[in-house]
Amino acid sequence: MKVSLGDLLARLPGPATADWPDGEPFTDGLRQGTMSVEVFAPRTKDYQQPHEQDELYFVVRGRATFIHEGERMLAANGDAIFVAAGETHYFEDMSDDFVTWVVFWGPKGGER
């Protein structure tokens, strides 16, 4: 299986929803078993809520401030960030070109 970042970015933003009034800033790329790969490119507010699975972010463009369980850190091109299932996290102050891969995997509740 293969997916192209450019092809996925062309799908964004997705439709506006109650959770994402500015349009969904993510789209699915790959799925296999419990694993899924998405591209996430928020341009306004990041409305995400804690997820049921563990996840990894791989920042491929730009920079943002990442808030994880109240701790603030710079997230920039080349960074990898792990978030355990159920933990509060979101991005703010995203650059106009901010893009990250997101990989979800494992059982609901994570692999604690």
Helices and strands as residue ranges (DSSP letters): H 5-9, E 26-32, E 35-40, E 54-61, E 63-68, E 71-76, E 80-83, E 89-92, E 99-105
